[in-house]
């Protein structure tokens, strides 16, 4: 085997790992402690730190403003925070709802990269749970607030993107909870929306 071929074959697994960054299923979803440890803290001290009551991989719930960390099976991770919910959002000009009796609601998210290059579609990740206990997926409608790029977002470590996801709700129903579930059968982060 020639030296050039030997190095090319040795580099293939590394190139494949880079190509998969941002893909993969979610392996865990947690609410980080309110303050992160400094980067100079030894790993052993980080592991020994007691988790906050909101840290949970079995029940990641919180109120608006809670940040959850999504970690993929490929090692990438990002933080997602629900900033606010608008119960009656304004439609963009010339936009209509599927049912004229319905109304639009919207949720604003902040996504910040932690490890590796992360990307996904906020529209497919977010759902609203109505006051009627029904789950409402995103609505493909334009609002007067900025959406992600058709739902798409991409962040590297330290990069942040903000955007809105729209929902169409029937009369008398408001958003009671918002969920973020990246990927099929993945665990969902849930924010409770105050009255």
N, C-alpha and C positions, 0 to 999 in steps of 0.2 A: 504494500500500500504506500502510495507516495505521501510525503509529509503534508502537502497541501490538502490531499483528500482526508488524511487523518485529522487535521485541524478543522476541516469543514464538517466532518461527522461529529467531532467533539463539540462544535459550536451549535449543532442542530438542536439539542435539548434546551440550551439557553435561549436560542431564537424562538423556539416554540413556547417557552415560558413567557417571554415578552409578548408574543402574539396573543396569548390568552389573558393578559392583564386586562381587567375590566369585565371579563366574562366569568361565568361560573355561577353556581348556586350559593345562596346565603347559608353560611354555616352557623352564624350566631348573630344576635341582635341584642344589644344591651344599652342601658341608659348609663352613661359615664358619670363619675362623681362630679360634683359641681365645680371643682377646680382640679386641673390636671397637675401631676407631679412635674417638677422641672426635668428637662432632658438629661441633666447630669446625674439624676437619681439612679443608683445601681438597680439592675433588673431584679435582684433578690428583694430589695426594699419595695419595689413596685408590686411584686407578687405577694408580699407579706402584708400590704396595706389592706385594712378591713373594707369590704365593699359597703357602699352607702345603701340605705334601705331601698333606693330606686334601682339599684343594680340587680338585674334579673334576666336570665335567659329563658325563663319559663313564663313570665308575665311582664313583658315590657310595656308598662302603661305610665302615663303622666299627664300633666296639664299642658295647655298651650305654653310654648316656651321651653319645654323639656327637649333636650338633645339626646338622640339615640345614635349609637355607633353600629353600623352595618358592616359585618366582616364576611367576605366571600370565601369560598373554599380554596380559591387560588391565592389567598393571603392579602388581597387588596381590602381596604376599608375606607369608609367615609362616614361623616356625621350628617344626620338629617334632623332639622328642627322645624316644627310647625310654628310659624311666627304669628299668624292671625287667621281668623275666619270671618268672612263677610257673608252674613246670612242672606242678604238681598243685593247681589252684585249687578252692576249696570252692563247691559249688553253693548257691544260695539255697534256702530251704525250699520244698518241693513241686516243685522243678525236677528234670527228668530229662534224660538224654542220649538221643540217637537209638538208640545201641547201648549196652546195659548194661555191656559189657566196656570201653568207651572211658573216657577221663578228660578233664577240662577243664583247659586251660592258659589263661593270660591274660597280656597285655602292657599295661603302663601307659605312656601317652604324655603329654607336656606340649607344648601348642601355644601359641605366643606370636605375636601379631600384630606385623607390621613396618610394612607400607605398605598403606593402604586397609583396607576391611572384608573379611575372609576368612571363608568358611564352607564346610563340606562334611560328609561322613558318614565318621567314623573307621572304622565297620564295613566300608564298601566300600573304604576306602583301604588297610587293613591286611590282610596275609596272613602266615601262619606257614609256614616251610619246615621240615618234620620231619626228624628224624635219618634217616628212610628216603628223603630227597630228594623227598618229595611235598609239593605246595603245598596248604595247608589254608586256606580262606576263613574269615571270622568265623563263629561259631556263635551262633544266636539263642537264647541261654540266659542266665539271670540268675545272677549270682555274688554272693558276700557282699561283694565290693569294688564301689565305685561306677563305673558305666559313664557315658559321656557321655549326654546326653539321647537315648536310643534311637540312639546313634551320632552324633547331630548336634552340631556345635560351631560357634561363631561368635566371632571375636576382632577387635577393633579394634587399632590400634597401641598396644603396651604392655600389652594385656590378655592374660591367660593362663588357659587351661582345662586341667584334668587329667582323665583318665578311662582306663578299661580297655576292652580289646577281648578277647572270649573266643574260644577255639578248641576244637574237639572233636577229640581225637587217639586213634588206636587203641592197644591195649595194646602196651607196650614202646617206643613212639615218644615222643620228647621234641622240644621246639622247638630247632632248631639255628640258625635265622635268622628274623628278622622283617623284612618289607618294607612300605614305605609308597609306594603308587603312586596319586596322586590323578588320576583320570580315565583314560579308555580310552587305551590305547597310550602312556601317559606313562611316563617314566623312573622307575624305582623306587629309593628309598633303601633300603639293606640294612644291617641291624645283625647282627653275629655274636654269638651267645649263647654265653658260656663254659660249659665243662663243669659 
